[in-house]
């Protein structure tokens, strides 16, 4: 009696919904087996694999027009269900049919119109949110919390006894006691009153509270990490099946502030071309499955990076020391050894636990100085590694060109870098540098991830994949219209056919066409919004953005839980050669849950990191009200312009009401604002001069006024 047996039974034997007694009779079960069946059915219903109707009948979801997936909420009330089964189009959920589901909740949907891909949520399978942050409101009818997150479309009613002394207007954290259901409103209780942040550091603390991020490890986890560290740190135990690579030139390449080194690389010139070694921290050797450390890492899912701190997935004893591939010390790693020919084709790959000693902890800046700037001092400092580094640069160029030629998308969107002073206040906000050294590590990690994914898939071993599905056809059609509006054809009378389907190579071609144009950045943003989010799945459907047929995450087990899971699966396959049917069933049972929870924690971390960046921007601009800056328009709407300052990586909004020299109208066709009388036109990429009118600390918005057009 197991999950797979019961699912097979439902697929092959059940022709219509059946009650529990009928299923027991059809299976010929005794009393003890019937009890086990009841437990399995309960779990299958909970996971959304089968359905229990109101009349007490069980049936497979596929036969009842039902699908499961996670809900993506929109601030206007409607949403989409991204189906569990990869490669399927999203299901649109009208605002009246979301059953109180919140962003990222796992749900069961009845599809009511397959042609329009429209449905209604009939059950919440797994709630992701237990807390919300918002403003406490006292009204004539009672107390409630208005959520800060606009994608949460309901207010939380607070009984008088659960207000915890909150006063109207207070920013609070509330625990959800009951979710909205069958027209019954949601209710909760105040668990914390957040004071008004007095400085940037307290703002970050408030965001950590808001997202309920685990800033401390439980005592049992800290104790386990400490014991493991004391036991192993002084004398790494040797292992018979571990390959000794200590004599191989090996380097880590990371940012200046990095403390956890997941990966190191080595290279050799060979008769066929190149042999690349990607060494990844062997975290799976130290952290045993289902230990306290492992369960805590699974719960956290990922490390979260803020300008002043990291909330790590693993305790510092492991993430910054024992597992980290620090220079000039022996470290256990898991090595992916790959042979490439001169054209960058993968000839063969090998995987094995290894023992390494990194020669140097290098930074992206120092590698750039060697490969791009030909800096004499850097050349002298790393003279014994120069040949290896130059060989890496050569292979990087070959691999990158090959990847782009197959249709991989090359987004080069600028990203902000927050520079803090000694007190933790933002001193500057710059455009983060992305140079050849970043690309080098990126290419080598992509190659290693692909090699591992292909190896496990060929063996038919259950694993976790990093999947990125093709975009929805409707979004692609809208994307085509937007791009044609922003970059109109220069050829008169050219036929503008609708783009019915865009393959990776099509979008890649668009990205190449707009390279260097003023509209490049905004079109990159529009294309990104049209694409689905990458996620984790136990089913492989390829990675659209990388134009990869098979991809996984293997290269960052210190900071990503899925990588640790893939490490364990690969080790097990290498050591045992053959996995038992029992183990395969076990993996098939646990991997979908790990994929779902890891995708959720990743999205939560991304959202928290973006929120901290927004907060740092307004703190940085707070004392610059009245100052004038040169800026570039990066967005045009009917309500005004979004502009980015030239001196700093900071954006603000210029409302159309501030543009008092004329009456401005929005042209939807080419996304411009134009003056009715002056004929002045504002388009994406146009340079303007702006004044900081005010900084809204609560809404995290910078309001601009126009000084003059460029």
C-alpha positions, 0 to 999 in steps of 0.5 A: 500500500503506497501512493504510486499503487493507489494512483495507478489504481485510480488511473486504470480501474476507477471509471467514476468517483467511488466511496471508500468502501467501494475502493476497499472492495475493489482492492480486496483489502483487509482491515489493517490495509484499509486503515493504511489506505485511509491515511494514503487517501488523506495525503493524496487529497491534501496534495491535490493528486485526487479529489474528495467530493462533498458526497464523500466520493474519491476521483482523480483530478484529471477526470474531474476537470481539476488541476493543481498549481500555485496562485500568482495574485495581481494587485487588481484582484484577479490572478493566474494559476501556474500549474504543477505540471510544467509546460502547461499554460496558466489558468486565469482566475477572475477576482470573484473566483479566487476563494481567498487564495493568496500569492504563492498558495498551492491550489486546486482549480476547476477549469471552466473554459479550456479554450479561454484557460479560465477557472475557479479555485475550489480548494486551498491545498497549502497556505504559504502566508501565516502573517501579513504586515499592514496598517492598523485601522480603527473604524466605526465598525471595528478594527482591521489591518489593511495589508501593505502588499497590494496583491492581498485584496482583503483586509484582516479583521482584528477582534478587540481582545487581539489588538495588542494595544495597537493604535489607529495608523500603527504599522503592525504584523498580524498573524492570520487566524482564519483565512477568507472562506465562503464569504466569511472574512479573514481574521487575525491577531496583532503579534507585533507593533512596528515602530516608525523606522528611525534609520536604514538599519531599523528599516531593514529589521522591520522588513525582516519582521514583515517577511518573517525571515528567520534571523536566528537559528534554533538552539538545536541547529546551532548546537549540531553545527557547533559539534560538527565543526569541532569534530571535523574542522581541525582534521578533515577525515580522508575518504577512500573514494575521494579524488585528490586534486590538491596539486591542481591549480584552483581559484575561487572568483567572487565579489569583494564582500563574499564570505561563502565560497560555493565554487572553485574552478580549474582548467587544463589544455588537452589534445581535444581542446579544454578540460574544465574542473568545476569544484562545488562545496561538498555540503552533502557530506557534512549535512545528513538528510533529515538532520536538524541542520537539513530540516532547517535548511529546507525550511529556509530554502535559500540565503537572503542577501541585504546590503548590510547582512546575509540571512544564511541558509546554513550557520556560519560555522558551515557556510563561511568556514567548514564548507566554504572553499577558502584559499590554502586550506584542504576542502571537500568538494564535489567536482564536475570534470568536463572535456570540451572540443575547440568549438565548445562542444561537450565531449564527456563529463565525470562527477566525483567527490574530491579533495582540493586546496584553492590557490587564491581567493580572487575577485571579479575586479582582479580577474577583469584587470588581468583579462581586460585591462592587462594590468601589470601589477595584477599580472605580477601578483598572479603570474603563476596562474596567468596561463590558466586564467587566460585559458579560462577567458578563452573557453568562456568566450567560446561557450558564451557564443555557443549558448547565444547562438543556440538562442539563449537570452542575453539580458544585460539589465543594470542592477543597483549596488548599495554602498553603505557608510560605517554607520550603515547608511547608504552613501551611494547607489551605483550601477553594479559592474558586470564584466568578463569575470562575472560571465566567466563564472556564469558560463562555467556554472551553467555548463556544470549544471547542464552536465549534471542534469543530463547525466541524471536524466539519461539514467532515469533517476528522479531529480530536481530540475530548474525549469523555465517554461515557454511564455504564454501565447497571449503574452507573446502576442502583446509583447510583439505589439509593444515592441512594434510600438516602441520601435516602429518599422522604418520601412514604409508600408512594411507588413506588421504581422502578429507574432504568434509564437516566439522561440528562444532564437526569436527573442534572442534576435530581438535583443541583438537588434536593440543592442545599444539603442536608447530603448534597450533597457525598457524592452529588456524589462518588457520581455522579462515581464512577458516571460514566466518565472523560472522554478523548481520541478521534479519534471523536466521541460527544459529552460526557455531562457537558457535554451537548454533542454535539461538544466538543474541547480547544482553549483550553490549548495551553501545558499540554495537547498535544491542544489544540496538535494541534487548533490545527494541524489548524484552521490547516491547514484555514483556510490550505489550505481543502482537505486532501489524501487523503494528509494525511487518511490521515496524520491518521487514522493518528496521531490514535488514538495521540495520543488514547491517550497524551494520555489516559494522561499526563492520568491519570498527572498527576491521580494524581501531583497527588492523591498530593502533596495527600495527602502535604501533608495528613499533613505539615500534621497531623503536629504536631497529634496530640491536638488536637480539631476540629469535623468533618462526616461525609462517608462511612460504611462498615461499618468506620467514618466518614470525617470532614472537619475544619471548620477545614481541608480535611483528612479523616481516618478514624474506625475503628468500634473507636474508638467504644467507647460502644456496639456499632455496626452498619452499615445498608447500606440507608441508609448509617448506623452505629447503636448497638445500645443507645444508638440513636445514629446516624451519617449523612452530613452529621452534625457530630461532634467528633474528636481527632487520634489519630495520623498515618500518614506512610507510608500517608498517613492521618489516624486520628481518635478521637471526642470527642463526637457533635454 
